[in-house]
Amino acid sequence: MRTIFSLLLLGVLCTGAFAQRPRTADQEPAKTPAPPPAPKSAKAKYEGGVFGYRKTMEGTLIFDDDNKRLLFKDNKPPKEISIPYEAIVSAFADTHKRRPAAATVASNIPLYGIPAGFIRTKVRYLTLQYSDPDSNVTGVTSFKLENKNLLDSMLKALAEKANLTLRGDIYVKKKANETSKLLP
């Protein structure tokens, strides 16, 4: 009886080893389609990060190619934020899930059968890191944009205008004398 059991156990273990085989890696990673061309200007909400502008503002984000800068104009005329393309060090698209204010209010009202606490929306940000050599000011700022397509197209256009290079999901500016430190 022990001999039969030992042979069966040995047979099961041996066949299990042959069933496993290495996976083949995809030779070409899936390519994402290019975003549509960016508009010259888009509605945006300034979320903070520029020295001297503490409050959030709603306005328009504009590519000012004549002056080689990214310009944010507040809906109220006196405020304007200008970041030169040359000063932008990195840029990336950021997404957060937030609960809308109406869902927060509804979750506190005892409505039977409606789980309002689970309602969330995606909020999309264009986040920039900048270092201005003229004023010696550095910082990180973000602008809230309406949707993913607009965010992707604005990010790609800004990366091209500011001579940024894609590294993973982030666009960065290479140093003038930087060489690749990766092994061939």
C-alpha angles and dihedrals in degrees: 000000000000091000093053092047091049092051092048091049091048090049093051093049094048095049091048091059093055093051093065119079133166119269120240117235121231109259094209121036116226110270119222116223117257114261118248117267113284120249118242089245138011139186111263142163119228108225100186142268106116114108111253096019107090102158128072114252134193117220145102130312109214134188103224099193094169091064095029096238144112109243130197116194118193119225085242103069105228098067123077131160120203125189116180115228088233091059096054109104100175140358135190144166114250128191129195130181111228135178111238117238092245090056091050091053093044092050090059094052113081100242111163117231097007114105097198091164090075096058112111135164130203116245116199125209135189102215121195133188113202139181115190111203093195097058097023089232124141130183151130122255135175138204123201112226131193104244147357097260092053091046093050094047094046091048094050093047092048091049091053093047094047094043094242124165124221115244111174105310096335131080113221136179114241119223115250094246098034117126125190111272093194119112116246 
